[in-house]
Amino acid sequence: MFRTHYRIERKSVVLAVAIMIVASIGGLIEIAPLFTINETVEADPDMRVYTPLELAGRNIYMREGCYACHSQMIRTLQDEVERYGPYSLAVESQYDHPMLWGSKRTGPDLARVGGKYSDHWHAAHLTNPRDVVPESIMPRYAFLRETLLRTAHLPDDLRALRRAGVPYTREMIAHAAADAGAQASPGDDTAGLIERYGEATQVRAFDGDEGKVTEMDALVAYLQILGKLSSAAQAPQPAHIARK
């Protein structure tokens, strides 16, 4: 075997051809599934987009490195489905740029954490995790309560995502900054926000303080929408997958 390898190495043309063949096989294995992607990826015409406040929370989630300890991908294994809920579908992440699936779980998976706990629980947990989970090793994020949310850049964020295929409208982009503030301020006029993002939009002071819109509002709003952008995963699961 080694003699054959050595003989090929002495002939540059043969070596180049061999490399191209091996690389082509690897490339074909990676590319071929893309030709059937429409058959393998689910569709959900009712899939909703992140509101500007939720998107801001997602940016904070990435900024603070939360994805390094929490995955957002429930596998088809029975124990995962029993613990976290229905397994994750590709369609649920179609508007995520970048994807935050992950495989490292220092903390639990968060793919379906939306609605599992109250806003107060999330705010208390982020302020000091040990107050609600004594054995937690998660860092404290108390500063989020005191940090006002900066919204001026949100129209640019939505505009960039629109170029990546997320169906934000021009009206959504134009009102992004105002909509972020309105979602965390139930006393404000939220009619436009609801019209743009739907009746299911959650409007409330997520951090418990209606007097200001903070980064805590944004992060809690993001956590509370995880697993709720699409209802595709609530469909009955195939028996052969549920038994895995």
Steps between C-alpha positions, in 0.01 A plus 500: 500500500776745596698414187203595285462823695869585457483431125200734465683774694790486252266583211348845550234463231377167638501643853299804388243279328471276807445803724229631266322163503503474879391863540220448246366203694492704823341796323235280339406352837451852640328656198270219382251533792442864404324389182224343711486769768143597404393145579683473832446843658154570638296802395297728725316784322399641839857530625545840666809717518672637810373838614768769534503455880540123469771546239682741732476236772646241264792731428559540875479121540780465243700793638509345846599158364190318625520264202828360637314327786146461363402320183180568307457166331296215647606173340263215412614288794211398726660628820553844343144519373367402841715761675487796263199445272454425127826460312626799302409545135705679235214737417509642851844650435445628147513864615797453735822665383720349632358169616533436874445124504816406688601174665654620830264481796649635816145623555173355363384527141290813442327414173157487670555711809246762383208510743648233726584754772360841588666829409572553869680163518717582200587847631586361844700215347701734279557742789637228728457138385564361850183668629283261301737212421737459798735262318530722190845599373363759256650851522292789629356750252356752745639788296240431230232648729683833512615515138260691278434327170655677203256484208645737239676216316195273478379626158841409358481157665161430342620633166799266503283201590260589220787469255568155648144392425305589815167652384517830688297770325608858443246607759648261758845640431384861522329444838755258649633729773153617608359147492777373729408758761126448459519124558652551845270790586137380520383853574614625159306485174572148376241480222763536228724240663214247517398572143854441374586189703164340578259457788727245668766765566581511871475854635601564861780628722710185488734613778211621717587869466274697266700817549785407264591256226812307595718226360332272753166569327650400167670182620194375690279579198733289285503209745120509524458461123736204456303208359198718419587647162355195326240238587647242260665302781165450673384267221488128589847345491570191287497190721841378381662829607319522832635155593864588431 
